[in-house]
Amino acid sequence: MKYLIAIFFLFNLPFSFANHHENDGAVDENPIMTELPTMDIKFVEKIGILTPDEILNILGEPAKRIELKMKSSNDVIARTWYYHNINTDENGRYFPTTELDIVDGYVESVVFMNEVDETTVIEAKKYDVERPNSVF
């Protein structure tokens, strides 16, 4: 009788571990970060690791969007997003407009503008964002 019970448990052991690891195909993904720093330099250091979807989750919809599309496939190849009053300088004063230039799914450059109007031709504080090789 002991051997029958031992054999029964040996055959059921793999199934108990398999049921433990089931998750119905749903993957729990934790975001890399839930908020961005407001100071300009720290903002530029962090924004480069985020995708556009993650930026939208943190900052919300931009005040203005510009998208460049391929004529042949209508795929978006570059985006420019404008946000208002989200970043500060080293003295704590807010920049009226922050421009995010997104190419190939990541932020390539950030421009902090002192003019509220996005059509201005004045170059403000511009930073090229370094894309990390990996997050970890």
Rosetta silent file (secondary structure, phi, psi, omega in degrees, C-alpha in Angstrom):
SEQUENCE: MKYLIAIFFLFNLPFSFANHHENDGAVDENPIMTELPTMDIKFVEKIGILTPDEILNILGEPAKRIELKMKSSNDVIARTWYYHNINTDENGRYFPTTELDIVDGYVESVVFMNEVDETTVIEAKKYDVERPNSVF
SCORE:     score description
SCORE:     0.000 S_00000001
   1 L     0.000  -38.411  178.710    0.000    0.000    0.000 S_00000001
   2 H   -59.732  -40.079 -178.655    2.879    2.347    0.803 S_00000001
   3 H   -66.701  -37.243  177.882    4.274    1.860   -2.694 S_00000001
   4 H   -64.183  -43.120  179.128    0.922    2.718   -4.302 S_00000001
   5 H   -67.339  -40.962  178.644    0.658    5.981   -2.366 S_00000001
   6 H   -63.533  -42.738  178.575    4.281    6.866   -3.153 S_00000001
   7 H   -65.048  -41.462  178.335    3.742    6.211   -6.872 S_00000001
   8 H   -58.615  -46.132  179.949    0.527    8.261   -6.807 S_00000001
   9 H   -67.718  -36.485  178.608    2.348   11.252   -5.270 S_00000001
  10 H   -64.597  -37.657  179.078    5.282   10.940   -7.671 S_00000001
  11 H   -74.975  -28.650 -178.686    2.964   11.098  -10.676 S_00000001
  12 H   -88.961  -14.798 -178.428    0.984   14.063   -9.311 S_00000001
  13 H   -59.137  -48.657  179.311    3.999   16.106   -8.202 S_00000001
  14 H   -62.039  -33.892 -179.732    4.774   17.660  -11.651 S_00000001
  15 H   -69.436  -33.665  179.221    1.120   18.614  -12.124 S_00000001
  16 H   -68.478  -36.714  176.093    0.989   20.451   -8.815 S_00000001
  17 H   -70.471  -37.189  179.460    4.010   22.569   -9.825 S_00000001
  18 H   -64.243  -40.774  178.905    2.545   23.230  -13.268 S_00000001
  19 H   -67.786  -30.708  179.344   -0.699   24.531  -11.767 S_00000001
  20 H   -64.682  -33.892 -175.844    1.262   26.784   -9.450 S_00000001
  21 L   -93.537    3.780  177.837    2.870   28.599  -12.395 S_00000001
  22 L   -72.252  139.958  175.343   -0.298   29.142  -14.447 S_00000001
  23 L  -139.750   21.183  177.114   -1.265   32.765  -14.959 S_00000001
  24 L    56.086   30.568  176.191   -3.826   32.507  -17.768 S_00000001
  25 L    77.926   -6.346 -179.401   -1.471   34.177  -20.270 S_00000001
  26 L   -85.965  131.036  178.216   -1.577   37.524  -18.455 S_00000001
  27 L  -108.996  124.039  177.259    1.796   39.066  -17.720 S_00000001
  28 L   -81.730  110.906  179.242    1.985   41.549  -14.885 S_00000001
  29 L  -107.126  125.393  174.441    4.213   44.350  -16.107 S_00000001
  30 L   -93.213  134.225  178.756    5.373   46.995  -13.707 S_00000001
  31 L   -65.268  153.905  179.320    6.252   50.304  -15.341 S_00000001
  32 L   -61.260  -42.837  177.032    9.876   51.403  -15.237 S_00000001
  33 L  -149.979  157.660 -177.859    8.822   54.579  -13.453 S_00000001
  34 L  -109.608  -10.516  176.336    5.552   56.232  -12.497 S_00000001
  35 L  -152.018  158.043  179.874    6.628   59.873  -12.537 S_00000001
  36 L  -112.449  147.265  176.350    9.298   62.063  -14.085 S_00000001
  37 L   -67.384  151.975 -179.357   11.383   64.710  -12.337 S_00000001
  38 L   -88.194  -27.476 -179.032   10.461   68.302  -13.147 S_00000001
  39 E   -65.894  135.930 -170.139   13.993   69.762  -13.154 S_00000001
  40 H   -55.017  -49.028 -176.766   15.237   70.011  -16.746 S_00000001
  41 H   -64.921  -44.886  179.886   18.553   68.131  -16.441 S_00000001
  42 H   -67.476  -34.993  177.069   17.096   65.250  -14.430 S_00000001
  43 H   -60.655  -45.591 -179.287   14.113   65.063  -16.807 S_00000001
  44 H   -64.233  -37.085  179.652   16.443   64.619  -19.799 S_00000001
  45 H   -64.646  -33.133 -174.544   18.375   61.869  -17.992 S_00000001
  46 H   -93.776  -31.370 -171.245   15.193   59.825  -17.362 S_00000001
  47 H   -67.221  -23.406 -176.116   13.039   60.431  -20.461 S_00000001
  48 L   -68.051  -19.904 -178.722   15.373   58.506  -22.789 S_00000001
  49 L   -92.966   -2.797 -176.184   14.454   55.080  -21.416 S_00000001
  50 L   -97.849  147.703  173.550   10.691   55.495  -21.903 S_00000001
  51 L   -87.908  164.818  178.018    8.577   54.558  -24.907 S_00000001
  52 H   -56.670  -38.358  178.585    5.870   56.919  -26.191 S_00000001
  53 H   -63.899  -39.696  178.152    3.153   54.831  -24.521 S_00000001
  54 H   -67.601  -36.255  177.264    4.935   55.044  -21.166 S_00000001
  55 H   -64.811  -42.615  177.782    5.320   58.812  -21.577 S_00000001
  56 H   -62.034  -38.174  178.229    1.599   59.131  -22.265 S_00000001
  57 H   -65.165  -33.798 -177.649    0.819   57.118  -19.119 S_00000001
  58 H   -86.506  -50.057 -173.587    2.986   59.416  -17.000 S_00000001
  59 H   -94.321  -18.312 -176.290    2.475   62.873  -18.565 S_00000001
  60 L    85.786 -172.702 -179.018   -0.884   62.408  -20.279 S_00000001
  61 L   -67.821  139.046  176.820   -1.826   63.706  -23.713 S_00000001
  62 L   -71.351  159.621  177.852    0.399   66.465  -25.101 S_00000001
  63 L   -68.302  -31.408  179.940   -1.017   69.927  -25.765 S_00000001
  64 E  -148.365  141.222  177.816   -0.011   69.582  -29.425 S_00000001
  65 E  -125.088  140.238  171.046    1.144   66.678  -31.626 S_00000001
  66 E  -128.211  129.058 -179.938    2.937   66.667  -34.950 S_00000001
  67 E  -124.705  133.514  174.898    3.460   63.345  -36.732 S_00000001
  68 E  -100.782  126.246 -176.822    5.572   62.626  -39.803 S_00000001
  69 E  -119.717  151.875  173.078    4.302   59.686  -41.857 S_00000001
  70 L   -73.952  134.117  178.515    5.656   57.687  -44.770 S_00000001
  71 L   -66.132  -37.426 -174.878    3.626   58.339  -47.901 S_00000001
  72 L   -70.876  -40.917 -174.926    3.906   54.753  -49.093 S_00000001
  73 L  -115.133   -9.269 -177.757    2.782   52.958  -45.920 S_00000001
  74 L    64.329   19.016  176.219    1.284   55.757  -43.786 S_00000001
  75 L   -79.669  140.980  177.337    3.483   54.587  -40.870 S_00000001
  76 E   -76.819  124.113  179.954    4.528   57.221  -38.339 S_00000001
  77 E  -106.495  -21.198  178.636    8.320   57.646  -38.464 S_00000001
  78 E  -154.255  150.579 -179.963    8.730   60.666  -36.175 S_00000001
  79 E  -135.807  149.696  169.933    6.670   62.607  -33.665 S_00000001
  80 E  -128.803  123.724  179.893    6.929   65.952  -31.936 S_00000001
  81 E  -117.229  139.769  178.015    4.935   66.457  -28.760 S_00000001
  82 E  -116.339  128.478  175.172    4.492   69.732  -26.882 S_00000001
  83 E  -119.738  151.449 -179.907    3.719   69.920  -23.166 S_00000001
  84 E  -113.757  134.241  173.293    3.148   73.066  -21.125 S_00000001
  85 L    54.322   50.444  176.971    4.581   73.861  -17.674 S_00000001
  86 L  -113.509  -12.851 -176.978    6.014   70.432  -16.823 S_00000001
  87 L  -128.888  149.970  179.473    9.702   71.316  -16.348 S_00000001
  88 E  -118.934  158.925  172.899   11.660   73.787  -14.268 S_00000001
  89 L   -87.885 -174.388 -177.825   15.084   75.348  -14.577 S_00000001
  90 L   -66.538  -16.986  178.033   17.685   75.244  -11.802 S_00000001
  91 L   -92.406   -2.355  178.987   15.995   78.263  -10.149 S_00000001
  92 L    90.889    3.569  178.230   12.596   76.540  -10.000 S_00000001
  93 L   -84.389  137.449 -178.781   10.942   78.621  -12.758 S_00000001
  94 E   -77.279  140.709  169.156    8.749   76.679  -15.166 S_00000001
  95 L   -80.395  131.405 -179.806    9.453   76.575  -18.882 S_00000001
  96 L   -60.360  -34.759 -176.929    6.213   77.480  -20.672 S_00000001
  97 E  -138.550  137.047  173.067    6.719   74.752  -23.298 S_00000001
  98 E  -119.703  127.228  179.887    8.634   71.469  -23.444 S_00000001
  99 E  -106.844  129.065  174.824    9.099   69.809  -26.837 S_00000001
 100 E  -111.278  121.323  177.105    9.777   66.072  -27.111 S_00000001
 101 E  -101.291  116.157 -174.008   11.142   64.843  -30.450 S_00000001
 102 E  -112.576  121.896  178.707   10.457   61.117  -30.807 S_00000001
 103 E  -129.845  133.123  176.038   12.150   59.066  -33.515 S_00000001
 104 L    58.516   34.916  174.448   12.048   55.288  -33.867 S_00000001
 105 L    85.729    2.346  178.945   10.044   54.841  -30.680 S_00000001
 106 E  -139.750  156.392  179.034   12.287   56.812  -28.305 S_00000001
 107 E   -71.550  123.536  179.148   12.888   60.439  -27.382 S_00000001
 108 E   -94.127  -37.467  179.199   15.813   61.794  -29.411 S_00000001
 109 E  -150.570  155.346  177.778   15.843   65.359  -28.112 S_00000001
 110 E  -126.246  131.995  178.653   14.125   67.614  -25.594 S_00000001
 111 E  -121.468  125.825  176.865   13.738   71.359  -26.083 S_00000001
 112 E  -101.381  114.273 -174.829   12.786   73.671  -23.212 S_00000001
 113 E  -106.645  139.085  176.025   11.229   76.833  -24.657 S_00000001
 114 L   -88.752   -8.891  175.801   10.677   80.128  -22.933 S_00000001
 115 L   -95.758  138.718 -179.259    8.096   81.105  -25.561 S_00000001
 116 L   -74.592  -29.631 -175.898    4.595   79.706  -25.114 S_00000001
 117 L   -79.260  126.660 -179.164    3.962   79.564  -28.857 S_00000001
 118 L   -71.895  -11.736 -177.434    5.201   76.334  -30.526 S_00000001
 119 L   -88.800    3.997 -178.363    5.734   78.184  -33.832 S_00000001
 120 L   -65.119  148.541  178.805    8.622   80.239  -32.460 S_00000001
 121 L  -103.779    3.422  179.232   11.936   80.074  -34.306 S_00000001
 122 L   -77.525  127.123  177.295   14.012   80.976  -31.263 S_00000001
 123 L   -77.280  128.611  179.818   16.253   78.115  -30.172 S_00000001
 124 L  -104.007 -152.889  176.926   15.846   77.466  -26.495 S_00000001
 125 E   -75.448  114.656 -179.163   17.625   74.975  -24.234 S_00000001
 126 E  -117.103  133.872  179.322   18.018   71.856  -26.371 S_00000001
 127 E  -127.277  131.277  171.516   19.339   68.525  -25.097 S_00000001
 128 E   -84.869  132.752 -176.406   20.049   65.409  -27.106 S_00000001
 129 L   -92.313  130.086  177.077   18.875   62.373  -25.191 S_00000001
 130 L   -86.095  123.348  178.924   21.220   59.414  -24.931 S_00000001
 131 L   -84.111  124.299 -179.477   19.390   56.155  -25.499 S_00000001
 132 L   -72.404  153.774  175.883   20.675   53.473  -23.117 S_00000001
 133 L   -66.424  -38.010  175.089   21.707   50.072  -24.482 S_00000001
 134 L  -155.028  162.693 -178.792   19.484   48.442  -21.908 S_00000001
 135 L   -75.175  -29.774 -174.518   17.544   49.445  -18.847 S_00000001
 136 L  -108.154    0.000    0.000   19.441   47.121  -16.528 S_00000001
